[in-house]
Amino acid sequence: TFEFVGATFFTPKELINISGLKDKGIDPFSLEEAKESIIKAYTRKGFFDVDVSYTMEGRKVVFMINEGQRYRVVKGNTIVGFYDEDVLEQELSKTIQKLKAQGYTLADGSIYKDIDRAKKLVKVELNIQKGKKQILKAFIYEGNNKKLRKVFEKHNAGLPKIYNSNLVERLNLDIQAYFKKEGFMEGDYNIDVQLEEKEDAIYYTYIYRITEGPRYRLGGTLYYGYDKTTSRELSYMTRSSEYYSSDLDEETLYNFLSSGIFSGVFIDTFADGDKKEVYRLMQLSEDKRGLFDFTFGYNTEDRLSLEAFLGFKNLFGIGLESSLRYRKTGKYELYNLELQDKFLFSRRYWFKYDMFKEREEHKSFNLDVKGLN
């Protein structure tokens, strides 16, 4: 157990956490560390004359703390309150963050303190080195590719502005995305940075030299993880072209997920540098194929109501969906059969067939309707 004698500023619970003894064994080394931690905590709060000692009485450790007088802070020629290093660090941090928001991204600072032990005062100054404003002036593309020029036009919009490395990273990601979209798997770029220093600012200009390299063709696509679906049906949903493009992957992913057949799809690519081809590996996870739902209810209008639904997906492994619905109430009866294929022999065509029969009973007449769509 631990006891803290003479402590008024910190609670015993706070001092146990400060000492770190809660998670340590009690030994001379740990006790000395605890003593130094307590002294440091008091000093940060302005108790520069604090004195800490300890004794051991069996399994009990007693810390004797003489806090002393808490020092006050002097800024300029004005006493502004008690010394608190946490508050001063927060003030310093806010000042630096404000400068960085104004463009002084290299701003830094420190806390200067002059302790007058006789008067119990601490003269404090924030030493700020704001440096010069860092301004991102422009991105320059040295080339004639119209699509790349549009990429650079988008990123140059709004420049110059305060330098932020994220702006450069976003442009780099868009260039890499362009390479994948157009099939330039060996595409690369070099960057030169020109600095223009003025009285209160440094301007950065990024110059890009881009090499596209050969355009890769689209190789084969390998599927795995499927069981019921036919390979022909998979080919209907797969987007292909002569040359590889990341757009093909996105469209293929959309087709597979919107088909309702699969609960998960992952596409990985492998670039063959010798053949200049990109091969795709598709990991598939087929969804459940059957669904049965039965509902029973009652209301004052229809009295008892009964509804049953039976649905099947990916019939015969060709993506065909079927559903049979039956509903019966005191005044209404419905039969409905629906067949649907979202990819009929290709991704361009789809098929949907709906056949129904319903009967409504009224006081003066009955209504029978049959139809198909």
N, C-alpha and C positions, 0 to 999 in steps of 0.2 A: 504494500500500500504506500501511498504518497501523501505527504502533508506539506502545505506551503504556508509558512508563518510570515506575517508582515505584508502579504500581497493584498492590495486593494484595487489596483487598476485592472488586472486580469483575474478572471475567475479560476478556481482550481481546475475545472475542466479544460479551460483554454490553456493553462500552464502545462497540463499533462500532454495535450496535443503539441504544444510548442517544444516540450522537452524531447518528444519522440520515444519516451520510455515505455509507452503502452505496448509497443510492438517489439521491444528489445528485452534482453535479459539484463539483470542488475549486476554490473561489474564496475570497477574503478574507471575504466575507459569510457563506458556508456554514461556514467554519472558526470564525468568531466565534459563530455559532449553536451549533455543536457544543461549543465551550468552555463556553458558558452552560448547555447541557443536561447536560454532565458535572458541572459544579459543583452544579447543582440536584439531580441524582441523589445525589451524595455528601451534600449537606446534608440531604436527606430521610432519610438513614440515620444522621445524627448527626455527620457530619464537618463541623462549622461553620467550621473553620479551613482547609479545603482550598484549595489553590492550584493553578491549572492554567494552563499556557502551551504554546505549540506552535512548531515550526519546520518549514520545508519544505526538503527536500533532493531537488531534482529532482521526481520523481513520488512521492516518499515523504514522508508527514507524520508527524512525531514529536511526541506529546503528552507533556509532562513533568508528572507529577502528584505533588504533595506532599500526601498524605492528611491528615496531622496526627493528633491523638488523637481517638478517637471519644467523644462526650459520653454521659453516663449520664442516666437519667430519675429525677426525684424526684417522688413523689406523696405529698402530705402532708409528712411528715418522713422518708420511707423511700426509699432508692435501690432501684429495682425492676428495673434492667437497662439495656441500651443504648437510646439513642433510635432509634426507627424510626417515621417518620411514617405509613407504610403500616399498621403494626399499630395505631397510635392512631386512624387513620381507620376501620379495621374495628371497633374498640371503640366508637367514637362511633356508627357506623352500627347496630351491634347494639343499643346502648342506645336509640336512637331507634325502631328497629323494634319493640323490646319495648314501649315506651310506646304506640306506635300500635296494637299488638295489644290493649292494655288500654283503648283508646278515645281516647287522646290523639292523634288523627289529624293535628293541626297541630303536633305536636312538632318541634322543630328544635334545632340545637346547633352549637357551634364548639369548636375546640381553642385553649386559651390556653397560651402558653409564655413563660417568662422565662429567658433564657439567661445563665448566669454563666460567662463565658469564663475567668475566673481559676481557678475550681474545676472547669471542664470539666463542668458540670452544667446540666440543663434542667429547670426546675420546670414541671410540666404539670398542667393542670386541664381537665376537660371541662365546658364551660358549656352546660347544658341548659335550654331553654325549653320546658317540656312543654305549657303552655297549659291549656285545659280539655278535659275529655272531650267528644267529639262523639257524641251519641246520637240515633238515628232513633227517634222516639217512635211515630208512627202515620201511616197513609195514610187520608185521609177522602174519601169519595165523596159529593158533594152531588147526589143524584138518586135515582130510584125503580126503575131498571132492575134486575130480579132477577139477570140474567146478569152484569151488571157488578158487582153487589154480591158475587156469588160470587168474582169475580176479586179484588176488594179483600179479601175475607175470607181468601183464600189467602195474599195477600201480607202481611196484618196478623198472620198466625199467627207467633208467636215474637217479635214486637215488644213492648217496645222492645229494641233491640240496638245495638251499636257502629255508628256511621254508616259506610256504604259506598255509594258512588255506584252500584255495580252493582245494589244492591237497587232503587234508583229506576229504573234503566235496564230491569231485567227487568219491572217493572210497566208501564212505558211500552210495551215491546214486546208485552206481553200485551193491552194496550188496543188497539194497532194491529192485532194479530191478530184481536181481536174484531170490529173494524170490517170487516176483509176477510171474516171468516167469515159475518157477517150481511149483507154487501153495502152497508155504509155507507161508500162510497168518498170521501165528503166529511167523514167523521167527524174531529173535532178536539177538543182539550182544552186548558184553561188551568190553570196550577198557581200557587197561592199558598203560600209557605213561611212558617210562623209559628215564631219562635224564642222559646224560653223559657229564660232564663239563670238558673242556680242557682250555688251557691257553687263547685262543682267541675265543673260540666257545663253544656253547652248542648244543649237538646232541640229536635229538628226535627220539625215536623208538616207534612206535605204535604197540601194541600187541592186536590182535583180538581173542576173544573167541565167536564162533558163534553157536547159537542154532536154528535149522531149524524148529522143531516142526512137527506136523502132516501135511500131504499133503492133501489139500482140493480137493474134487471132484467138478465137474461142475454141478450146479443145472439147473433150468429152465431159459429161456430167455423170458422176457416180452417186447412186442413191443407196442408203442403207437405213435399217431400222423399221422398214415397212413390212407388212405381212399379207394383208388382204388386197391391197391396191395393185392393179396390173401396171406393168412398166409402160404400157401404151398410154394409160390414163395419166401417169406421171409426166410423160412427154408432152401431153396436151397442155399441162399447166406450166411447163418450163419455157421461159422466154429465151430464145436463141438468136444469134446473128453471126455474121462472118467474123466480126471483130469483137473482142471482149469489151464490156462496159459495166461499170458498177450499177448503172441503171437497170441492166438486165437482171442482176441479182435482186434489186429492190422490187421489180415487177414480178419476178418469180416468187419471191417471198410473199407478196401480196396475194398472188393467185392461190398459193397453197393454203394460206391461212383463211382466205375468204371462201374456200371450197367447202369448209365445214367438215372435211374428212380428217384433218390433222389438228392435234392439240398443241404441237410444238414443231418448229422447223428451224434448223440452223444451217447456214451456208458458209462453207470455208473454201478458200481458193488457193491454188498452187500454181505459181508461175514457172514455166519451163524455159529457162534462159537460152538453152540450146535450140529448141524448136520454135521459140518465140510464140508460145501458146499458153493460155490460162485454162487450167482444169478446175472443175467445181466438184466439191464433195458436199452432199446434202444429207444431213442427219434428220430423219423423220420420226415422229411419234404419232401413231394413229389414234384418233379419238374413239370413244365408245360408239358402237354401231347401232345400238337399239335403245329405244326409250318407250316406257309405258307409264301412262298417267291415268289415274282414276279419281273422279271427284263426285261427291254426293252432297246435296244441299237441300235447303227448303226456304221458300219465301211465300208471302201471302198472295202474290200475283200468279206465279207459275206452280205453286204447291211444291211437290217433290221434284227435284231435278237430279239428273244423272248424266255424267259426261265421261267418256273413255277416249283415250288417245293412244295410238300405237304407231311408232315411227321407226324407220330403218334408214341408215345412211350407208353409202358406198356399197350398194347391192352389186353382187357379182364382181366386186373390185373395180367397177368402171365409173364410180362416182355418182351413181344413180341414187336418188333419195325418194322414199315413199312414205306416205303417212295416211292413216285411216282414222277418222274422227267420227264418233257417234255421240249425239246429245238427245236426251229425252226429258221433257217436262210434261206437266199436265196439259199444256196447250200447243206444244211445239216438239217436232222431231226432225233430226238432221242426220243425213249420211254424207260423208265427204271423203273422197279419195283423191290424193294428189301425188303426182310423179314429177320429179325435177332432176335435170342434169345441168350443172353450171358450166361444164366444159364439154360440149358436144362435138366430138371428133377434133376439136381444136380449142384454143382459148378465145376464138372470135365468136363462137356460136354457143347458144344455150337453149335449153328445152324445158318447158313447163306445161304440164297437163293437169287439169283440175276438173273433176266430175262430182256433182253433188245432187242430192235429192232432199227436199225439205217439205214439211207439212205443217200448216198452222190451222188451228181450230178456233173458230169464232162462234158467237151465239147464232148468227144468221147465215153463216157460210163457212166453208172450209177452203183453204188455199193450198194447192199442191204445185210445187215448182221443181222442175228437173232441168239440168243444164250441164254444160261443160265449157271450159275455156282452154 
